Amino acid sequence: MGSLFSKSATLRKGVRITDEEFVQLRDFIYDKSGIFVDEKRKYLFESRFSRRLGELGLTSFTDYIKYLKVDRGQELKQLFEMVTTNETSFCRDTRQLESFRDNLLTEVLDRQRKAGRYELNIWSAGCSSGEEPYTLVFLLLETLKAEIARWRINITAVDLSEKMIARAQAGIYPEYAFKTTPDEIRKRYFKEVEGGWELDPRIRKLVRFMPMNLNDPLALKRIPRSHIVFCRNVIIYFDDAMKRKVVQAFYDNLLPGGYLLVGHSESLHKVSQSFKPVHNAGAIAYKKEE
């Protein structure tokens, strides 16, 4: 999902928001998405939302809150776009990815081979514009090589933003998406086209994208049981109650022996005691014990 409200946002002239309106809008956002906006970000509400109020012909945030409550869902999609800023890139957090590949992925693949089950299910939660799940495909191709033909790989990638999901499915990326990407990866899996770099369609077919609200328990149940869950740089935007709720959903989804990976600056300390922390060089993962 990326970071909430870019710090570089500048205040635009427009409708002012009162303290009471801020609380009402903040609580509405939390109720619908689980995202909690700190009071320090109040001025960013004015920056992000004033233009939208103008487009709708509204003169106050009170009117906008009323509009949200009677809208049939289209404005809610706009709201989700405004409260999230998606900042990511291919092969982000290299040390964590290398640790995952060399330790956890190897372990899970070996376990599946020994059981005679050549199947691997991965859930990328908060996938933004697709860089993370596609990076996981690169790792699998590099690890399994020709053997991948024997495997049934299922990668399910979800995000709150429908715009980001559409961008991921299109598979065309600008230059900045490669700021953490080895040159050989771009040469191997992308071709330059007008407007950016297009991902090989054979790679795109290996990931199933869908818009999803992690605060929707019924939607969460549609995800196949997973061997591995990635949810990096997402739960830091939730309060403690929402963190516990989402992490429990990941635990319930994971198969015994499966792993949850969160961002390198995130921790499940004080969030969940259900997982066993597994320390490897460069990363910590959380295991659902068998």
N, C-alpha and C positions, 0 to 999 in steps of 0.2 A: 504494500500500500504506500510505502514511502513516508516522508515526513509530513507532519501536520502543519500547514501554514508556513510557507517559505519565509525565513527570517529576513529576506531581502525585500519583502513586499513593502511598498511605500503607501502612505496614507493618501487616498484620493479624496478630493472634495466631494461631499455628498451628504446623505442623510446621517444624522448623528444617532447613536444608540444610547438609551438610558441604562442605568444599572439594572432596573427591573426588566427591561426588554432583553438585555444580555443574558440574564439568568433564565428567562423563559425560552429564549432561542437555544442557549447552551443545553438546557434540560431536554428540549425537543430533539436536538441532535443526539444526545446521549441515549435517549429512549429508543430512537430509531436505528442507531448504528453502534452504540457502545463506546463511541469516541468521546472522551472527556476533554473539554477545552478549558484551560486554566484562565483565571480572571486576568492574568497579565496579557492575554491575547485579545483583550476586548477591542483595542483599536484596530486589529486586523479584521474584526467583523465589519467595521465600518468600511475598511478598505476593500474587502472582498465582496461585500453584499450591496454596497451603495449602487453600483452600476446595475446589478440585477433588479433592484427596486425600481430604478429608472426605466428599465426595459419593460417592467410590468405596470408602470404608471402608478406606483405606490409611493406614498409620501412619508411613511413611518415604518419602523420595524414592527410595531404592533399590528399594522395592516398586513405585513408580510407573514407574521406568525399565524394570523387568522387565515391567510391564503393557504399556507402550508397545511393547516388542519382540515381544510375542506377540499384540497386538491386531490385528484384521483391517482396520483403517483408520479406524474411526469415531472412536477416541480421537485419532488423528493430526489429524483435522479440528478437534477441540477444542483440541489443542495449538496449531495454527496461529492459532486465534482468540485464544488467550491471549498469544502472543508478538508480535502486531501490534496497534497502536492506530491506527485510521484517522481522521485529522484532515484534512479538506479542505473545499472550498467551491466554488461556481460562480464562474467567471471569476477564479480565483486567479492571482496574479502577472501583473497586468494589463500591465505593460510588456513582458514576454516574449511574451504572447499578441498584443499589438498589433504587435510587431516581427515575429512569425511571420506574422500576417495580411498585413501590408503588404509583406513581402519574400519569404519562402520560399513561402508558400501561393500568392501571386500568380505567382511564377516557375514553380512546379510546374503550376499550372492552365494557364498560357500555353503551357508545353511540351507538355502533353497536347492542347490545342486544335490547335496547329500540326501535331501528329502525327495529328490526326483521331481521337484516342482519348479519348472523354469518360468516363473512368473514373478514380477516385481511391480508393486503398486506404490506410487509416490504421490503425495498431496502437497502442492505448493499453495499455501494460504496467504493471501495478500501479494499476488504475483505481479502487480502493477502492469507494465506493458509487455511482460513476457520474458524479460531478460533472465530471470532466475530459472524458470522451468526449462527454457532452452539451454541454459548453461548446464543443467543436469543431464540433458540429452547428450551434450558434448562429452561430459564425463563418462557416461555409460558407453558411448561409442569408443572412446579412447581406452576404456577398461576392458570391455568385452570383445572389441574388434569384430572379427568374423563370427564369433560365437553368438553375437546379438541376434542372429537369424533364428536361433533356437528359442529365444526368449519372447515371452509376451509381456511387453513393457506398457504399463498404464500410468501416465502422468496426468493428474487432474489439477488444473490451475484455476484459482478463483480470485476475484477482486471485487471490492465494493463499487468501483467505477466501471460503468459500461463502456465509456470512451476508451479506457485503458485496455479492456478486453478486446474491443474492436481493433485497436492498434496492434495488440499482440497477434491476433489472428491474421492481420494483413502481412505482418512479418517484414516490414520495411523500416529501417532504423537510421537515424541521423548519426553524424560523426561522434557526437558526445557519448553515445551509447557504448562506444568502444574504448573509453578512457582507461579502463582496467583490463583490457582484453589483449592477450598475446597476438601478435601479427599473424602467426600461423593459423590461429582459429578463424580469423576473418577470411583469410585466403582460402581455407578449406571449406567453409560452410556458407559463405556469402558471395554475392556478385554485385558489382556497382551498377546502380540504375539511377534514373532521374529521380532526384529527391532523397537519395540515400543509398543504403545497402540492403539488398533483399536476401532474406534467409532461404536456404535450399528448401523447396516444398516438401522434400522427403523428411526433413527435420520437423517441419511444422505439423506434419501428420501424426507425429508421435505424442503430441500434447493436446489434451481436450480442455478448452477454456470455457468458463461460464461465469457470469456475474453472480456474486453471492455476498450476503450480509452475514458476517460471523456472529451477529446478534440474533440470527433467525434459527432456532433449534430444529425446525422442520427441514430447512434447507441443508443444514449440516448432516442430516441423516442420509442425504442423497449421495454422499461421497463414499466410494467403495472402501472397505477396510484396507488400511495402509500398512506397509512395512516401514515406511519412512514419511515423516511429516516435516516440511520446511515452513517455518513461520518467522521470518527474520525481519526485524525492524518494524514490527506491527504492534505487539502488545504494549510497547512503551507508551502508546497513545491511549491506553485504557486505564481506568482506575482499578483498584485492587479487586473489587467485586467482579468486574467484567473480565479481568485477567484470569481469575479463578474459574469463571464460567467457561471461557474459551479453552483454557488449558485442559479442563476436565473433558471437554468435547474432543480434544485431540487424543487424550488418553483413552477414551471410550472407542475412538475410531481405530487406534493402532492395534495391530495384531500382537500377540505376546512375543516379546523379544524385539519389538520395533523401536524406532528411535524418533525423538522430536529434536529438531535443531532450531534454535532461536538466534537472534543477532548476537554478534560477539560482545556487545555491550549490554546485553539483556541477561536476566537470570530468573530462574524459577524459585529462588530463595524467598521464603515467606508467601509464595503463591501456591505451591503444590508439594506435598510430601509423597505423592503417589509414584513419582519417577525416581529411578536411581541415577544420580549424576555419574557420567562416565568421562574421565579426564584423558584426553590425548594431547599430544604436542600441538599447540596452536588453537585448541578448541575444547569446549565442553559440550557434551550432548546429553540427552535425558532418555533413559531406557525404560520401557515398560517390561518389567521382568517376566520371565516365562513361568 
